């Protein structure tokens, strides 16, 4: 490990708030990746007649567990549960509800207040809020990570080409960026999302059209400065390819500034997805979404647990990302010395 990398790691660890935020966010994200094992209306493991089954991964017909119909087994059905209990056992997740499971209740209202059975209550469609939060957190972070990585790649390539070659290439790109960045992004996202059926990848592609400009300016400035260094001129005089010069001699310096902005770009991506879901132009209806939970809190003021849950989950997620970003920024600051 190089001395510079070791110093940056020490500076990051010295920022206790950023380090704690990284551990908390990493633990939350890691657990959400296994959401099917935490919240599901299917058992994780079933032993029946001496054989093991994993309904969390595969569909099994009712006939497999002593039923009469060849349709997929519903493990919440009373007869199926009695049949399995008589000849085996089931291992259920900690939360026996999926994000789309309709909770059966004797109450007339679908909005159930928080209780032992539903720690965060249910929404206006009788779905467990805690289960939807777990799945919604996962899809929000995965969407934000995918958008951050793809937009950063496009932005870094555009800024590198613009800064390294300069001249008419730089001028043309600058005029294009001025026009493209002046467009009302949110309105265009709403228009495009209303023209096509929004899905994860379609929505990701639409948002990528407007989110790739975040790093262009910083990378362009680094390449404009780095292309005049003596070692870059020497490499060009020796006949080294432009792509190799850009990748090997200038890009590492440009990445220092770019990496400090990635957590903030991730926070912005999550916020944009939440806003679109709140407005009804995000993920398909029924998808576990934090923005949809915010909308339910707005529409159901008589169920304050919906609004409070949405607020605290989104606020906690964004706060952790901002604290991580501040710690990364301090770690890459050469004037910052670890205490």
Order of alpha helices (4+ residues) and beta strands (2+ residues): alpha-alpha-alpha-beta-beta-alpha-beta-alpha-alpha-alpha-alpha-alpha-alpha-alpha-alpha-alpha-alpha
